[in-house]
Amino acid sequence: MDRPNEGTTMNAMELGSSYKEGWRGARLLAACALATAMMAQGNAASAAGERSIAVSGNSTFSDCGGAGADLALLMTGDLTGCLSVFIQDYTCNELGEFDHYREYGRETFVGTWRGKAGSFTTDYTVDAAYAKGFCTSLDYTLQLSGSCIHRIGGGTGAFANAKGVFKLFDVVTGVTGDPVTGQFAAGSGANNFLYYGSIRTNGLGRPSATLQDLPTGAGRTPQAAIAAAGKARSGRSC
């Protein structure tokens, strides 16, 4: 019996090895090309001045608001200045053991960012829990917990064309709870609003806006006007 052609077998093995090496090389070249493109994009962004900077700090209820504002917060930390709040609408649902409140609106911040002056606008949403009976009374001192998210959409000065998001966390005074029974009692509303988030600049936001561009009561629901008045009176809610 004739023996297999060893030369032919070796050629096939060599061909398979060569194919694998070629495939590895192609994958390596593709990976290098992708990395180069990503680095180029990052370098272009850096050259254009794009950057995302973390911000954090504290804020308290204040009468610093601009004309037409429903309420305002005085902010300290990375953002130093006044956040004027314009309530647009809200919903309130009576749940099993608490009432859930959700609010929507717009804001303007006027102040400084790390020492540089400017302003920006936001769209915000509040999510908060209140003790039973809140939906009918709108007594903001019945707060149990709450937070809100603020989406920055353009500004002026240090915030020209800025975009970003920051969150506020309500520090509610006097809330008590039994860890064994689960029974709880409302506090006396929030007295501090801690915030954190990030801001990115350089042409990524909506067109610049100023305080005059924001609604001052027109177009919002009648119930939102009632909520705004209650919040302003309480001095304990963002």
VOGU-3710 file (C-alpha; in Angstrom, 3 decimals, decimal comma):
1> mdrpnegttm> 0,000/0,000/0,000  1,249/3,389/-0,932  1,998/5,705/1,992  0,282/9,118/2,090  2,172/11,929/0,476  3,901/13,460/3,500  4,834/16,563/1,560  1,176/17,220/0,712  0,166/16,765/4,381  2,791/19,216/5,579
11> namelgssyk> 1,719/21,770/2,996  -1,891/21,613/4,238  -0,801/22,055/7,847  1,359/24,970/6,900  -1,524/26,489/4,968  -3,838/26,199/8,011  -1,258/27,736/10,284  -0,706/30,552/7,822  -4,478/31,210/7,668  -4,715/31,391/11,463
21> egwrgarlla> -1,782/33,747/11,689  -3,326/35,936/9,001  -6,658/36,034/10,881  -4,906/36,976/14,112  -3,044/39,705/12,281  -6,230/41,083/10,768  -7,933/41,164/14,154  -4,922/42,895/15,673  -4,903/45,494/12,911  -8,641/46,099/13,369
31> acalatamma> -8,214/46,510/17,130  -5,340/48,926/16,610  -7,387/50,923/14,107  -10,319/51,155/16,537  -8,051/52,235/19,389  -6,435/54,845/17,167  -9,851/56,208/16,137  -11,000/56,407/19,754  -7,804/58,182/20,771  -8,208/60,579/17,879
41> qgnaasaage> -11,764/61,382/18,947  -10,618/61,895/22,524  -7,773/64,137/21,402  -10,141/66,124/19,183  -12,555/66,562/22,108  -9,723/67,672/24,359  -8,441/70,053/21,710  -11,936/71,519/21,382  -12,069/72,027/25,156  -14,752/69,442/25,908
51> rsiavsgnst> -14,661/68,240/29,480  -16,951/66,736/32,073  -16,447/67,976/35,634  -18,038/66,560/38,781  -19,897/68,991/41,039  -21,229/68,612/44,569  -22,336/70,722/47,493  -25,256/71,812/49,634  -28,259/74,121/49,265  -30,902/75,650/51,518
61> fsdcggagad> -34,314/77,211/51,049  -33,928/80,946/50,308  -35,693/84,093/49,100  -32,928/84,733/46,550  -35,118/83,807/43,563  -35,461/85,944/40,456  -38,637/87,684/39,317  -41,551/85,280/38,969  -39,847/82,352/40,694  -42,067/80,167/42,877
71> lallmtgdlt> -39,231/79,419/45,293  -35,451/79,299/45,334  -32,445/77,533/46,803  -29,164/79,142/47,804  -26,422/76,783/46,593  -22,896/76,411/47,996  -19,978/74,193/47,026  -18,852/73,802/43,416  -21,931/75,751/42,333  -22,316/78,973/44,318
81> gclsvfiqdy> -25,397/81,079/43,670  -29,182/81,016/43,418  -31,390/78,344/41,855  -34,793/79,841/40,936  -37,591/77,271/40,606  -40,636/77,522/38,321  -43,199/74,762/38,976  -45,103/73,549/35,917  -47,194/70,611/37,140  -47,388/67,780/39,668
91> tcnelgefdh> -49,158/64,492/40,401  -49,975/62,988/43,795  -51,045/59,385/44,429  -52,330/57,954/47,695  -50,523/54,640/48,199  -50,902/52,021/50,914  -48,827/53,645/53,642  -47,723/56,980/52,190  -48,493/59,509/49,458  -46,243/59,729/46,409
101> yreygretfv> -45,622/63,213/44,988  -44,037/63,924/41,605  -43,370/67,442/40,375  -42,123/68,852/37,069  -40,724/72,260/36,236  -37,865/74,430/35,064  -35,136/76,374/36,825  -32,457/78,973/36,312  -29,168/79,014/38,183  -27,274/82,299/38,395
111> gtwrgkagsf> -23,904/82,313/40,109  -20,409/80,922/39,758  -18,816/77,622/38,840  -15,409/77,325/40,473  -15,112/81,087/40,558  -16,334/81,800/37,003  -19,688/83,572/36,601  -22,557/82,321/34,464  -26,077/80,928/34,366  -27,862/77,819/33,139
121> ttdytvdaay> -31,375/76,442/32,820  -32,716/73,025/33,789  -35,714/70,771/33,412  -36,324/69,015/36,725  -38,408/66,211/38,228  -39,094/65,747/41,940  -39,923/62,360/43,500  -40,933/62,472/47,160  -42,784/60,477/49,804  -45,116/62,166/52,279
131> akgfctsldy> -47,215/60,943/55,183  -50,822/59,947/54,548  -53,082/62,913/53,963  -50,555/64,948/52,017  -52,352/64,665/48,676  -55,396/66,407/50,094  -53,589/68,921/52,325  -50,398/69,673/50,334  -48,728/70,173/53,702  -45,056/69,986/52,722
141> tlqlsgscih> -43,955/69,584/56,329  -45,280/65,978/56,150  -42,262/64,890/54,101  -40,673/61,483/54,665  -38,075/61,432/51,903  -37,348/62,991/48,534  -34,929/63,716/45,738  -34,987/65,463/42,382  -33,051/65,245/39,153  -32,051/68,362/37,201
151> rigggtgafa> -31,055/68,210/33,530  -28,951/71,157/32,410  -29,737/72,390/28,918  -27,585/75,385/28,044  -26,433/78,581/29,652  -24,226/81,636/29,524  -20,760/82,634/30,696  -19,032/79,739/32,441  -21,985/77,532/31,412  -22,149/78,505/27,728
161> nakgvfklfd> -23,626/75,544/25,825  -23,345/73,391/28,955  -25,032/70,050/29,377  -25,182/67,809/32,414  -27,224/66,329/35,236  -27,202/66,831/38,974  -29,371/65,414/41,760  -30,634/66,947/44,975  -31,238/64,846/48,085  -33,624/66,162/50,729
171> vvtgvtgdpv> -32,316/66,138/54,308  -35,594/65,870/56,213  -35,721/66,970/59,855  -37,428/64,842/62,499  -38,456/61,705/60,576  -38,698/58,746/62,980  -39,095/55,042/62,321  -39,231/51,839/64,365  -36,921/49,214/62,799  -38,892/46,399/64,435
181> tgqfaagsga> -42,511/47,360/63,728  -41,865/49,509/60,663  -44,029/52,285/62,050  -42,843/55,749/61,035  -43,761/59,392/61,480  -43,205/62,345/59,180  -40,680/65,014/59,939  -40,977/68,756/59,491  -39,903/69,031/55,867  -36,430/69,256/54,397
191> nnflyygsir> -33,980/71,891/55,599  -30,995/71,009/53,374  -30,682/69,721/49,836  -27,373/68,021/49,086  -26,415/67,801/45,424  -23,983/66,010/43,164  -23,583/65,457/39,424  -21,452/66,496/36,457  -21,397/69,279/33,883  -19,974/69,094/30,377
201> tnglgrpsat> -19,279/72,134/28,246  -18,352/73,161/24,687  -21,227/73,135/22,260  -23,145/70,152/23,607  -26,203/71,864/25,052  -29,294/73,592/23,746  -29,170/77,273/22,756  -28,388/79,575/25,660  -31,275/80,662/27,858  -31,714/83,304/30,500
211> lqdlptgagr> -34,148/83,911/33,307  -36,406/85,877/30,961  -36,850/82,786/28,784  -38,479/80,794/31,578  -42,219/80,587/32,295  -43,456/82,810/35,104  -46,807/81,168/35,688  -48,222/81,217/32,167  -49,086/77,817/30,752  -48,987/75,850/33,980
221> tpqaaiaaag> -51,932/74,066/35,554  -54,039/75,734/38,279  -53,103/72,943/40,694  -49,428/73,686/40,094  -50,033/77,288/41,166  -51,581/75,986/44,408  -48,595/73,690/44,990  -46,193/76,559/44,354  -47,914/78,726/46,943  -47,850/75,913/49,500
231> karsgrsc> -44,179/75,245/48,955  -43,279/78,904/49,266  -45,193/79,152/52,553  -43,603/76,016/54,001  -40,008/77,091/53,432  -39,160/73,411/53,869  -39,244/71,883/50,415  -37,300/72,206/47,191
//
